Amino acid sequence: MTMQTGAQQTFRHGGGLAALFYGLLAAPFALGAHMFVNYAFVHWACARVDHGWLGAVAALFLLISVSGAAVALRTWQRAGSDWPDASSDVVTRSRFLSAIGLGVSVMTALLIAAQWLAMAYIDPCMR
């Protein structure tokens, strides 16, 4: 029987796996939800000439995306802060998923910020 390190035990069961998948999937889901909610609210916001709600929605989903990046960074640091190597163990898998989650979350946060910036300069009610 082999001894498991703390990182192996963390990422083999519930909490560590949930953190890995949150870091990997929170930002893409936030981007999709951001687009869905913005398309649903744009007619309502234009009818009331109040675009502040659209900015608030973008800020909320940007925060969710950044939280995904923070969780991915934390799990990457907990797994050893090294780039994944060729070994096939739990820690290497966790490093890989954390690194991919960090990259995806940062890129998705940039997309949400770019959409928010476009809303600030281009009238969303223009047809």
SULBELGI-V366027 format. One record per backbone hydrogen bond with DSSP energy under -0.5 kcal/mol. CO is the residue of the C=O (numbers start at 1). NH is the residue of the N-H. If there is no record, write none. Layout:
# SULBELGI-V366027
co,nh
CO,NH
CO,NH
This chain:
# SULBELGI-V366027
co,nh
5,9
6,10
7,11
8,12
9,13
10,13
10,16
13,17
14,18
15,19
16,20
17,21
18,22
19,23
20,24
21,25
22,26
25,29
26,30
27,31
28,32
29,33
30,34
31,35
32,36
33,37
34,38
35,39
36,40
37,41
38,42
41,45
42,46
43,47
44,48
45,49
45,50
50,53
51,55
52,56
53,57
54,58
55,59
56,60
57,61
58,62
59,63
60,64
61,65
62,66
63,67
64,68
65,69
66,70
67,71
68,72
69,73
70,74
71,75
72,76
73,77
74,78
75,79
76,81
77,80
89,93
90,94
91,95
92,96
93,97
94,98
95,99
96,100
97,101
98,102
99,103
100,104
101,105
102,106
103,107
104,108
105,109
106,110
107,111
108,112
109,113
110,114
111,115
112,116
113,117
114,118
115,119
116,120
117,121
118,122
123,126
